[in-house]
């Protein structure tokens, strides 16, 4: 796969900062956002970066400087966005099984709020009435996404208020005169089929006449990004054209200007990220050659959690003849990154790079086996800078209460 950062640059930062190491490319994040802007109508579309995919404040600053808005899944993500300098009106907070106190905190911060349960909508109405515009996340009972673990719109999903509870939703709105300004649908991740998003537009069409105060139709995120060589992602140009057509049609039909919102996360940062590990051990077992590296599922859980594919290169010997390897981690668990993978010939001490590591890599990392979390480095304008240091032993103890001697 073609890299935005050269092998020489990746080798240099791996040598300087040690491995395992996360590396990001600022210009790639910006270009992903620019691609969205060039394919969606600016007059009726707003893009919010789903920061749950990567919340390092330096990455958030790149997103802010690009002119993008931000989507948050927790109150602390909203606080991070404010810390970086996002204006409250450019922050979207979508709640999910949270306490009502957290929703109140989001209101106090002045950000856009989406609510995903009748219970919290009732509490919201009782406290705020019509004083604060709010969004509701509805569950359309649409199956979409790469697999069940990342599908969120089907009829057994925990997310959103089922469309079958529309009568109850409307009763709560009427009881408190709630100003519902946004209808939100998010069906899943890794959605390649543009028609899935248009299905969401069809659901909105069935709801809009019952919500005269709604002016935002939130389609969520979930754009497919290519992970394997020659794999295709979501056709953003087609999606932009189809959404523009749908929004224009719905605006005309209901006699009010409507705006589409999207919350891409993986699309924004996945391809900007690289994860570098060093080969500790080569080990033969029958016809299997294991390449044991200095990391594990504690630092990159996606292959074991989601069965996800990450392309792997040997950046110490990129032009070498390929051999078949099982790439495995150093955690006391089965943490296999790849079985029977063709990789340029590996020697102990070589650096391997995992592509598409920008989303849900470091963000889902842990200290399992009391291993240190990796450092993170950002390339911008050709210059690498450390944006978070590697853990130390003192970090492992920092939250623990000292023993009484």
N, C-alpha and C positions, 0 to 999 in steps of 0.2 A: 504493500500500500504506500502511496505517496505521502510523505511527511511534510508538514508546514515548517517544521524545525529540522535542521540537518542532523545526520548521524553524528557529525563532529560536535555540534552544539550539545546534543543529548549526552554523548560520552563525556564532554567537558564538565557539565553540571553534575553528572553522576560521580565523577571523580572528585569534584570540589565539595559536594554536599553529602556524599555517601548515599548508599542505597539501603532499603527501598526508598524511592523518591517519586513524588508526583510533580509533573511539569505541565504548565499551561501556556497557551499562546494567545495573547490578548487580541491580536489582529484577527484571528480566526473567529473569536466571539463576536467582534464588531461586524465582520463580514457576514456572519450568519444572520444577525439582526438586519443588516442592510438588505440582504436577500429577501427577508420577509417584507420590509418596507417597499421594495421594488415590485412585489407581486400582489400585495394587498392594497386596496383603495385607501389612501390616507384620510379621506373625508368620512369614512364610515367604519374604520377599524382601529383598535388599539391593541398593542402587544405588551404583555406583562411577563417578564422572565420569572419562571417558577423556581425560586431560589432554593427550594428544598434539595435540588440536585447538586448545588455547591454554594456554600454560604460564606466562604472566606471574604472578608471585607474588601480586599484588593480586587477580587473578581467582581463583587458588587459595584465597586467604583468604576471598573471598566464598563459594566452594563449601564451605569448611570451616565457616564460620559458619552456613551453611544446614543443616548436619548431615549432609552427603553424604560418602560415602567416595570414594576416588580410585584410578583405574586407571592404571598406568604401563607404557610400552612400552620404557623404557630405564632403566638404573641411575641416570642423572642426573635423570630425571623423579622417580624414587623419592627421591633426595636432596633435590630441590626440595620435594617433599611433606613430608618430615621437617623441612626448613628452615622451612616455613610453620607447622608444628605438628601435622600429622596424626600420630596414633598409628600405630605399625607395623602393628597388627592391622587398621587401617582402610585399609591400602595394599595394592593388588594389583599384582604385577609379572608381566607375561606376556611371556616371552622369545620371540624370533624370530631364528633363525640367529645367536645371540650366542655369544661364547666362554664356556666353562664357568666361567672365572674371574669373569665378570660374574654368573653365577647364584650362585656362592659368595658374592660380595659382597652380593647380595640376601638370602641366608640370614643372613649376619652382621648385616644391618640388622634382621632379625626380621620381614620383611614376608611376605605371602602370595605364593607363587611358583607360576606355571604353566610347564610345560616342553612344547615342541612338536616334539621330535625324539627318536627312539630313541637316538641317539648321546649326547645330553646326559642322557637319563634313565638310561642305563647308567652314565655317570660320576657322576651324582647318587647312584645306589644304592650304588656302590662307596665313595663318600666318607661318605654320611650314613645309609645303611641305612634303618632304620625310625624314626630319631630326629627327623626333621623332616617333618611332613605336607606333601604337595605335590599340585599339580594337574597334569593332563595335558590338552593341547589335542588333540582328535581332529578329523580332517577328514571330514565326513560325505558328501562328494561330492554336495552340493546346490548347484545354481546359483541364486544370489539376488543382489539388489543392482541399482542403477540402470544399471550397464554393467560390462563385463568388467574395467575398470581398478579397480573398487571391489568386485568379487566375490572372496571369499576361501575359499569352502567347496567349490568345484567340483573335479573330479578332476584338474585340471592346476595347481592352486594350490600355491604353496610352503608354505602355512601348515598347521601341525598334523601329527599322525600319522595317516595314512590308516586308515580303519576296516578296510581289507583287511589291515593289519599287526597286527591285534589279537592273534594268536597270539604274535608276537614281543614285543609290549608286555607281555603277561601273563607271558611267560617271564622277562623282565627284572625285573618286579615280584616274582615268586616267588624268583628267584635272590638278591635282596638284601632281601627282606621289606619292600619300599617301602610306606610308608603313603600310598596315593593317596586323598586326601580330596575331591578335586574333579575332575569331568569338565567340560571346557570345549569349547564349540562357538561359532564366530563365522563366519557365512556371508557377510557383506558389509555394504555401506552403502546407505542410501536404500531400505530394505525397507518397502514399504507394505502388503504382503500378510501379515496376521497369521498365516495358515496356515503360513508359512515357519518361524516360531518354534515352532509346534506340531509341525512335522516334526522339529525338533531334539529335542523332548520324546519323539517316537517313537523316535529314535535312542538317546536315553538309556535308554529302556525296554528296548532290545535289549542294553544293556551292563550295567545295574545288578546283575543277578544274578551277574556275574563280578567285581564290585568291591564286596565287602561293607563296605569301610571308607569308601566314598564317602558324604558327607552334603551335598555342595553340587553343584548342577547349574547350570553357568554358561552362559547363553544368549548371551553377548557383547552387542553393541549393534547399531547400524545402523538406528535408527528414522528413517523418512522425515520430513523437515521441508518445509513448503511454501516454495518459492522464487518461483513465479510468482503473480500476483494470482489469487485464487479457487482456487488449488491446495490439495488436501487432503494432510495428512500421515498418518502411522500412527494408526490409531484406538487411542489409548492405553487408553481404558476397556475396549474389547473385548479388547485384548491382556492387560491386567491380569486380567480375568475368566477368560480362557482359560488363562492360565498358572497362576492360582490353582487352577483345576479340575484341571489336569494334575499339579501338584505334590501336591495333596491325594490324587489317585488313585494316583500313584506311591508316595507315603509309605505309604498303606494296603497297596498291593500288596506292597511289599518289607519292611514291618514296621519302618521306621525313619523318623524325621523328616528330611525333605529341605528344603533351602533353595534358592531360585532367586536367582542373581546376574545383574545386567545392567550393562553398561558403556556408557552413552550418552555421546557426546562432542558431536557436532554438535547433537543435540537440546537439550543443555544451554545451549550458547553461541551457536549460529549466529544466531538471531533477535535476540540481544542486541547484535550488532555492526553498525557502520556504517563505511563507508570513504568518506572525502571527498576529492575531487580537484578541482583548478581547471582550467578550460578555457584552454589556451594559444593554440590556433589553430583557426579555422574555415576549411575549405578545400573548395571545390567541385571535383568531378571527374565530368563528365557529369551524371547524375541523382543522384549520391551526394553527400551533404553530410557531410564528416568533421568530428567534434569531437575535436581532439587534446588530450589532458589531460596533467597534469604527473606521470604515473606510468605504470606498464606491468606486464608480466608479472613483473617483478622484485618487485613488491609485492603483486599479486593474480594468482596463476598459474592459479587454478581454471578460468577460461573457456577458456584455451588448453590446459591439461593434461587437463581432464575434460569439455570442452565444456559446462561448467555455465552455468546462467542466473543472473544477478543482476539484480534489478529496479533501475532507475536513475531517479532523480528529479533535477530541476533545483531545488535549494533556494533559488537566487537568484531564481527566477521560477516558483514552484510552480503558480500559477494561470494561466500563460500558455497560449496555444493550442499544441497539440502539432504537432510537425513530425517528419519521419523523419530519423534520424541514424545514421551509423556512428561508434561511440565507439571511439577508438583511442589507444594509448599512445605514449610518447616513447622507447621502447627501440629499438635497432637490430636489431629482429626484427619479424616479423609478430605484433603483440600486440593483436588486436582483441577488445574486450570485448563489443561488440554490433553486429550488422548490422541496418540498416533498423528501428531501434527508435524507437517513438513517445515523444518526450520534450517537455515544455514548452519553448517556443522558447529557444534557447541563444544567448548573446552571449559573446564572449571575456572572460575574467575571472570568469564565473559558477562557482559551486560545484555539482558534481554529487555525489550520494550514492549509493553502492551498498549495497543492503540485504543481509541475511544474510551479513555479513562477519565474524562472530565466530569462525567455525571454519575453520581451515586457510587463513586469510588472512595475517595477520602471521606466523603460525607457519611458513609455507613461504616467507616473503620472503627476498630475497637482496640483495647489493650489486652485482648484474650491471650492467655498463656503469659501474662505480664510482659508482653512485648511492647516496645515503644512504637507510638504512631510515627509515620514518616514525616519528613519535612515536605514543604511545598514551595515550588519556584515558579515565577511568572516571567515569561519572555515578552517584552514589549519594546518595539523599535530596535530589535536585535540585541537588547541587553537583558541579561537574566538577573532577577533579584529575588532574594529569599522573602517569602510572604508568610510563612509560619515555620518555626524551627522544629527539629526532631524532639520528641520527648526525651526526658532524662529520668534517672532513677528517682530523683526528688519529686518529679511529677507523679510518679506512681504512688507516692506517699502523701501528696499534697492535700488530699481531701480526707485522709484517714486520721482518726483521733489517736494521738500518741498513747503508747502503753504507760500505765502507771507502774513505775519501778518500785 
